[in-house]
């Protein structure tokens, strides 16, 4: 195809992923440019100048990056979230932006259950804890991760509820999940509520005091989505009022130190975002990103375009 593909990853893909990417590029006659472990944004800005396609992970594809890309046709974020891409700037230059939905979903779902278990067992402090069996789990947003959450929850013999106004109730019911009419009902009824909302203006700080206060005694909120969807001030307020609630997040809040200082026994934050940090997810997402680029150049396939 005589196209240049830049894989720019400050945090590189696993070797297995890179090996597969190299093979696909060779088979499809694509010129692969690997830029791994770069430390300055200017390195990415300079690297995109004459490439046709770009694959990133959590790397920031800013308007400045896009502005310096003379031949760029497509950007693929290897992962589900794409708030690290300036989609508006890309659209202004007729550049396609895509993500790779579903490739990391099982990894994120498994981490969510790891966090639930950690909270249920009192952070493994040696004291008596609780079991997940028989508890009610609420899934807030029923996308790829939510589907995997439901699948795993069945193995724990949990009752599963979900709220997502953009998903047909019939799909949830087919998966053995009980749909609820609104977020209020979800938070009122669930012992564990797992967040999978994207970070968009409509969802930012939407998990607020009015919702969290509805949670049953001893309930836990688990966030493997984005920190912005939870209103930190609301969470601090309700935690000060109630000593029975727990919160675990794969994204440390801005006020993490205050949470830990005041409520350290009831909160837990991973050292860095780890939801998609498995070998399997790493390989799946990287290979999917390149396959989507190949499909776009060969067939004009824009199935996973996010800047429509």
N, C-alpha and C positions, 0 to 999 in steps of 0.2 A: 504493500500500500504506500510505501515511501513516506510514511508519517513519523514524526518524532513524538514520543511519549515520555513525559517527565514524571517520575515518581519522586515527589519531594516529601520526605518524612523526617522531621526533627527527631521523632521517636520511630526508628525503622520498623518495617514489617519483619516477621520472623524469617529465618533463612529459608524455611520450607516454602513460604509465600513468595519470596524473591526468586527462588529457583523456578517455581511454576510460572511466574510472571515473565522471566527470561525466556523460558521455553515457548510460551505463547507468542511472545514478540518475535522470536526467531521463526516460528512456523508461519506467522502472518506477515513477515517481512517489515516489521516495525522497528524503528531505531529507538532503543531504550536508553534513557538517561536517568541514572540513579543519583539522587542528591540526599544522602542520609546524614543524620546527626548534625545538620547545620545549626548554627547558633545565633545568626543574625538575620533579621527579616530582609535585609538588603540582599542576602544570598538568594533568597527565593525570588525577589523582584528581578534580579539579574538573570536568573536561570530560566525564566519563562519567556524570554524575549523572542525566541524563534521556534517554540514548540507548538505542536498541533493539539496536544491533549495533555491534561494534568491530572494526576492522582495524588490526593493528600489524605491524611488522617485527621488530626485535630489542628493541623497547620492553618494559620490565618491567611486566607486568600482575600486580601483587602482590595479596595479600589485602586490603590497604587500598584499592587501586583498585576491586576487586570489591565491597568492602563499601560503597562510596559510590555504586554503580550501582543506581539504584532500578528501572529498567525493562529492564536489559540481559538479552537472551535468548541471544546468540551472540557469541563472540569467534573471529576467524580470524587466525591467525599466517600472514602471507604468506611462506611458506618451509617447509622440511621440519622442522627442529628446532623444538621447542616448549617447551624447558626454561625459557623466559622467561615462561611462563604458569603461574600458580598454579592448576593444574587441580583440586586438592582443594578449594580455596576456591570455585572456580566450581561444582563439583558440589554443594557445600553449598547453593548458591542456585539449583540446577537450571538453570545456564547451560551451554550447549553450547560446547565448545572444539574447534576444528578447526585443521588445518594445510593446506598446499597441496602435497602430495607430488608430486614429479616435475617441478614447474615450473622449479626451479633446477638440475636434475640434470645437464644437459649442460654448463652453465657450470662446475659444480664438477669434473666429469670432465675438462674441458679444462684447468682449472688444475692438476689432479693431474699431467697429462702435461707441463705446463709446468715443474712442479717436478722431475719425473723427468729431463727433458732438461737442466735447469739443473745438477742433480747429476751427471748422466752426462758433461757437458762441463766439469766442474771449475769450475762457476760462471762460465763464459765467461772464464777467466783467460788465454786465449791459448795454453795448452798442449794437448797431445794428450789427447783424452778417449775416451769409449766410445760405442757405438751401442746403441739399444734393440732393434734387430732381432736376433731369435734368442734374446733373453733370456726368462727365465720370470717372469711377472707373477702375483702372488697378490692376490686381491681378498678382503679380510676384511669380510664382510657384503655380500650380493648383493641390494641393494634397487635403487631407481631409479638412483642414481648408479653402483652396481656394474654394472648393465646397460650404461650408457653407457661406462663404463671398458672393458668387454669389447669393445664395438663399435669404439672408437677403437684399442684394442690390436691388433685384427686388421689394421688399416692399417699398423701398425708391424711386422707379421709376428712378433709375440711369441707364445710359448706361454702359455696363460692357465689358471690354476687359481683355484678359489674355495672358500671355506668359509662356510657359513651354515646352521645346523641348522634354521632356520625356512623354508627354501626347498627345494622338491623338486629332487632331482638332475636329474630329467628336464627341468626348465626350463633349468638351466645347460647341460646337454648339447645341448639344442635351439639354444642360443645359441653353440655351439661352445666351451664352457667345460668344463674337466675338474673335477668336484667332488672334494674331498678329505674324508676322514672326520673330521678334527679340526684344530684350529689348529696343533698341533705339526707335522703333516705340511706344512701350508701354509708355515710359517716355515722349515722345513728345506729346502724345495725351491725357494724363490723368490729371484730376484735383486733384485726389487723387490716390496715388499708395500705395498698401498694400503689405508688404513683408512677404513671407512665405517660404523663402529659408532655407535649413538646413545649419549648419555650417560645411563645409568640405573645404579642400584646394582650390577647384575650385571656391567656392562661397565667401570665406573670402575677404573682402574689394572690392568685385565686384561691389557693388553699390557705384560708385566713382564719381569724379568730372565730367567726360565726360558724364555720364548718368544724374546726378542730374541737370546739367546746362540746359538740354533740357526741363525741366519741364515748363509747361505754367505759365503765370503770376498768382500769388495767389495760386499756387499748394501746396499740402501738402503730405509729406511722412510719412507713419505710419508703425512702425516696431513692430510686435508681434512675431518675429522669434528669431534671435540671434543677439547680438550687433556686433559680428565679421563680419557680412555680409556687414555692412556699413563702409566705410572708413571715420573715424572721421575727419581727416585732410582735406579731400575733402569737407566734409559737413561744416566745419568751414570756409573754403575758399569761398565757394559759398554763404554762409549766409552773409559774409562780403561784397560780391559784390552785392547781391540782398536782398532788404529788404521786399520782398513779399512772400518768401517761409516760410513754417512751417514744423516742425518735431515733432512727438510724438512717444515715444518708451516705450514698456513694459520692456525694459532692459536699465538701465541708462548707457550711454557711459562712458568710462574711464575718459574722459575729461568733465564730466557733469558740474563741477563747472564753467569751462570756458564758456560752452554753456549758462548756466543760467546767468552768469555775463554779457555776451555780447549780448545775444539774448533772454533774459528771457521771453519776451512777445510773442515769436514765437516758443518756445519749451516747451515740457512737458514730464517728465519721471515719471513713477509710482515709488512709494517708494521701491518696490521690485517686482520681476516678479510675475504677477498676472493673466496671461492669463488663466491658468488652475485652478485658485483658486475659484471654485464654489463647492458647496456640491455635485451637480449632477456629475460633472466631477471627483471629488474625489472618489465617490463611483464607478462610471463606470470603472475608470482606475484600482482601487485596485482589484475589483472583476474580471475584465478581466485578470489581471496578474495571479491570482490564477487559474482561469479556463484554461489558456494557459499551466500552469504547470501541471495541472491534465491531460489535453489532451496529453501533451508530454509524461508523464509517462505511461498513459494508451494505447495510440495509436501511439506514436512516432511522433506526429504532430509537425512539425517545420515551420509552415506557416509564422510565424512572426519573424523568425530568421534574425538577422541583421549582423552576423559575418560569412557569408558564404564564 
